Amino acid sequence: MQPVYVDCKTEWIDDLDEKKRIWKLFKNTPEPLGYDPAHDFIKPEHENFGLLRLTPWRIELVSFPAPSFKEGTQVWVNESGR
């Protein structure tokens, strides 16, 4: 088991062109990653369809078993800040 913990900056994306691009990406990507979002959201313009951009600033990988927590943990931090 190797858990991954990610700390992110988040922002809502309201740009309709970007919503359409991501909609098509999900629709045209084969399962199990892709799916047809119309089943849940009808169309990209629908008020309930939203995009949340996640920009990681810290990623922690933990390996089990490990001799110690410190030896089993790898951390990446974006030095440019959050």
C-alpha positions in Angstrom: 0.0 0.0 0.0 1.3 3.4 -0.9 -0.9 6.3 0.1 -0.5 9.7 -1.6 -1.5 12.9 0.1 -1.8 16.1 -2.0 -2.2 19.7 -0.8 -3.6 21.9 -3.5 -4.6 25.4 -4.4 -8.2 25.3 -5.8 -10.1 27.5 -8.1 -13.4 27.3 -9.9 -13.2 27.5 -13.7 -16.1 29.4 -15.3 -14.7 29.7 -18.9 -17.2 28.0 -21.2 -14.6 27.0 -23.8 -12.6 25.3 -21.0 -15.7 23.5 -19.8 -16.4 22.3 -23.3 -12.8 21.1 -23.7 -12.9 19.1 -20.5 -16.4 17.8 -21.3 -15.1 16.4 -24.6 -12.0 15.0 -22.9 -14.1 13.0 -20.5 -16.6 11.9 -23.2 -13.9 10.8 -25.6 -11.6 9.1 -23.1 -12.1 5.3 -22.8 -13.4 3.8 -19.6 -12.5 3.5 -16.8 -11.2 7.1 -16.8 -13.7 8.6 -19.3 -17.4 8.7 -19.2 -20.3 10.6 -20.7 -21.0 13.6 -18.4 -24.4 14.2 -20.0 -25.8 11.5 -17.8 -25.2 13.8 -14.8 -24.9 17.3 -16.1 -26.9 17.4 -19.4 -24.6 19.8 -21.2 -21.4 21.9 -20.5 -23.6 25.1 -20.2 -25.7 23.6 -17.4 -25.6 25.5 -14.1 -24.7 22.3 -12.1 -21.6 21.5 -14.3 -18.5 23.0 -12.7 -14.8 22.6 -13.0 -12.5 22.8 -10.1 -8.8 23.2 -10.9 -6.5 21.6 -8.4 -2.9 22.9 -8.5 -0.7 20.9 -6.1 1.8 22.7 -4.0 2.8 19.7 -1.8 2.8 15.9 -2.5 3.6 13.2 0.0 4.2 9.6 -0.9 4.2 7.1 2.0 5.6 3.5 1.5 4.7 0.6 3.7 6.4 -1.2 5.2 9.5 1.0 5.9 12.1 0.9 8.6 10.8 4.3 9.8 8.2 6.9 8.9 10.9 9.2 7.8 12.5 6.6 5.5 9.2 5.6 4.1 8.0 9.1 3.2 8.9 11.2 0.2 7.7 14.8 0.0 7.7 17.2 -3.0 7.0 20.9 -2.3 6.6 23.6 -5.0 9.3 26.0 -3.9 7.5 28.9 -5.6 4.9 28.8 -2.9 1.2 28.2 -2.8 
